[in-house]
Amino acid sequence: MDHVLLSDDQRAETLNSGRGPADNRNGWALAYLAKAEAVSRPRRGQYVITDPGRTLLAQHPTEV
């Protein structure tokens, strides 16, 4: 299921790293959320929202 609603052109676009811009932004967002302890990373490729992350999401649902 596609939750991001990217066009075919957007999906085809790549950065110098070979990653797509959406993947790149997603990676940075997860890194910052992990640093803020809003998510934890129990294993590679898996993120889990923490209790502080749930609070943050409840307080700022559109910004997060």
N, C-alpha and C positions, 0 to 999 in steps of 0.2 A: 504494500500500500504506500502511496506517495503522499507524505504529509507536508512536503515543502513547496509543492506546486511550481517547480521550475520548468521553463520552456525547454524544448529540444536544443535551441541555441545556447541557452544558459548551461545546460548539462554538457555541451560539447566544449565550452570554454575551459581552458586550462591555464594555470600560472606556470612560471618557470620551473617550479618544483614538480610539475606534472599533475598536481592536485587541482581540483576545481575550486573556484572561489568560495562556494558554499561550504565545501568540506573544510577549507582552510579557516573560514570564520567560525565554523562549528567547533573545530579543534581548539582555537583560541578561547572561545566562550567556555568550553569545558575546562580548560586549564585555569582560567580565572575563577570559575565556580569552585574548582577543587582547592585552589589557594585560599578562597574565602570559606572553605569547609562547608559549602552548600551541597557538594556532592562528594562521594568517596569513590575510589577506584579499587574494588576488591581484586580484580584481575584485568589483564590487558583487554581493552575493547569493551569493558563493562563498567558502567557508572551507575551509582545508586544515590538517590537523593537522601540527604541526611535530615535530621530533625531541624537544625538551623535552616537548611534549604527549604523545608516545608513552610517554616515561618516566613522566610523571605518571599516565597511564592505567594503565600496568603496575603501578605502586606502589600506586595507590588506585583499583582498578576500580569499586568500588561507590559511592564518594563522587563521582566524576566523572560 
